[in-house]
């Protein structure tokens, strides 16, 4: 009898044990791809060399990139040349000897970093260029297609100012710095459209050095010379607050159609709401940041050597007017953190 | 009678060519006449107002700089003080401080920055150029690190009276120009009618004599840098009101050299002791004529810079031809 009880007990224990074992087995399957994904990114080193920190575009991208770096456990550093091409060149040369896995590069113009990009890639460092291209292509470019922005801006102005549509066919163009990708390619886009509309006269094309007060003084003078100005294309929202301010002070907000472009920061949208910008072409910094993140992850995992495969993606543009200047299209830095 | 003869003699063409001021005056007149003939609407009142307005902020800054330069100092931290104090007060206003309080804090910051530079120069006896160069980077760094993250700061919403400073006008003259005019008058009175002004010239001509005769040199130095910092803050407010925003990036621009260009071109020597408000006005207007004319002519950016460079060079060459170095200038030394 006692033996029988013991047998039962053993049997019960066995059943119980196997039940627990089954319980333990039911904890899912390890996904080898997830493990690989995290392993391949962990401890990698990514460095961002912007034009300068401290303005909406670079702060926005950095915030989005920093988040992913934290999530996927790779290091993310910023070397800030503070608007100095010299300092940027030094930072890049230094990085070539430090050999990080990847550099995210924001070019001050299409020429300055071209040779260093090649050198870095032959040293095995992958390079993603952001928003401002260099003449030298690299592993990836993520950013606005400036030609397309130029075309859209010119088309919008043509729609308002072509023969018989506005007070005149006169338009002004405010550029930034003559050698930056944003200027060179955008002007090409603008003139591609304008060539098809020979009635449009460009009465002024001046460089503002991204300085709002200089932009204001230029537009002030242009409006003195051409009180019947119909449209204006500005190259960047940060400077064109000045352009808009001159138009407003001349009491010509309803006459001069001002198109500008920028990263879609709320400050720019506020100016759309106030009627200072008539059309604001946004290249959507948060979206660019996400695409950058995808490119960073893809390139860090990729087994191919730096510079072997070159890709590019021109990010979508949003035309913001009073009708759609909403939180979906306009962001603040705090949203991204 | 005698006085009017003296004035007539000074404005005789040959004598006019004897001073840098005279040369620049002639150059300015030449440019003015050339543009008036070449450009049909250059002479229109609207354009002349736009011309003066476009440089009046530069002029305000140059007044502050002139005061320091006359007393044989220099303040290259003005742009840093300007952008940081104004940007900070805008950030504070957006963070919930009342606008008036935020502006007062900005002014306080500028004054403290000026005072610190003054202490450094007066008691630390650091050469003003190095003291202010270092202070400029420090002030800008402080601002970027602690006070604001974005360089571009829009004027806080809902401050209509503030926008009016930059956009309003008095009898058809923009308030920006009125402000420049009032400050010119004020500085003129300070320099010519007050003891403070006379001592400034004394310090500039011969600092050691000024000290032995009992001038409160250290207090004077501190006062100068506080004034130039406050002027920088004021110029920043006018600029922000006028462009609806302030961009701290101006610190990295060539603006500080443009201020020095106005001061030097107008004929205020960097070795101190001479120069008046009219020199600042002359330099400001000349730069204004050049910029305005070239904008109307739609001249390319790089060519504009070239022209500015050539004009400055011409003024300096002409000055050293008509006023060759003598024993006194070489003893005084210049910057």
Interface residues (C-beta under 8 A of the other chain):
Chain A: X52 X54 X55 X56 X59 X82 X83 X84 X175 X178 X203 X204 X205 X206 X207 X209 X210 X211 X212 X213 X215 X216 X217 X218 X220 X221 X222 X224 X225 X238 X241 X242 X244 X245 X248 X249 X267 X270 X276 X333
Chain B: X41 X44 X46 X47 X50 X51 X53 X54 X57 X144 X149 X150 X151 X152 X154 X157 X166 X167 X239 X242 X243 X244 X245 X247 X248 X249 X250 X252 X253 X291 X292 X295 X296 X298 X300 X301 X302
